[in-house]
């Protein structure tokens, strides 16, 4: 596994997940959203490069990142379309 729960830094309004998932420690007056997206970009590129390298070593390897389980439930089952 290249990265565990790679999408946890998406909650950039708090400090815990961005730090534990991406090593981000925001400055007090920093615009957090673009910093989070830049970190996510770097992690996704690093994951892709690791997968590419692993498959060059052994094409049968099963490797990749894992996303956090963030279930989303609709407010109602009523169709709006």
C-alpha positions in Angstrom: 0.0 0.0 0.0 1.5 3.3 -1.1 -0.6 5.6 1.1 -3.2 4.7 3.7 -6.5 6.8 3.6 -5.0 9.2 1.1 -8.2 11.4 1.1 -8.1 12.2 4.9 -6.4 15.6 4.4 -9.6 16.9 2.6 -10.8 18.2 6.0 -8.5 21.2 6.0 -10.5 23.1 8.6 -9.0 21.1 11.4 -5.4 20.2 12.2 -5.4 16.5 13.1 -6.0 14.6 9.8 -3.9 16.9 7.6 -1.0 16.5 10.0 -1.3 12.7 10.5 -2.1 11.9 6.9 0.1 14.4 5.0 2.5 15.9 7.5 0.8 19.3 7.1 1.2 21.9 9.8 -0.6 25.0 8.7 0.6 28.5 9.5 -1.9 30.7 11.4 -2.8 33.0 8.5 -2.3 30.4 5.7 -4.9 29.7 3.1 -5.3 26.0 3.9 -7.3 24.8 0.9 -4.6 25.3 -1.8 -2.0 23.9 0.5 -4.1 20.8 1.0 -4.7 20.4 -2.7 -0.9 20.7 -3.4 -0.2 18.1 -0.8 -2.8 15.7 -2.2 -1.4 16.2 -5.7 2.1 15.3 -4.5 0.8 12.2 -2.7 -1.1 11.1 -5.8 1.9 11.5 -8.0 4.2 9.7 -5.5 1.7 6.9 -5.3 1.5 6.6 -9.1 5.3 6.5 -9.4 5.5 3.8 -6.7 2.9 1.7 -8.5 4.7 2.1 -11.8 8.1 1.1 -10.2 6.5 -1.9 -8.4 4.9 -3.2 -11.6 8.2 -2.9 -13.5 9.7 -5.1 -10.8 6.8 -7.6 -10.9 3.7 -7.0 -13.1 1.6 -9.4 -10.9 2.0 -7.2 -7.8 -1.2 -5.7 -6.4 -0.3 -2.2 -5.1 -2.0 1.1 -4.7 -3.4 3.5 -2.2 -6.4 3.2 0.1 -9.1 5.8 0.6 -10.8 6.4 3.9 -14.3 5.1 4.3 -16.5 8.2 4.2 -20.0 7.0 3.6 -22.4 9.6 2.4 -26.1 9.1 3.0 -28.8 11.1 1.2 -31.2 13.2 3.1 -34.2 11.4 1.5 -34.8 8.7 -1.0 -36.9 11.0 -3.2 -35.7 11.4 -6.7 -35.2 15.0 -7.9 -34.7 14.3 -11.6 
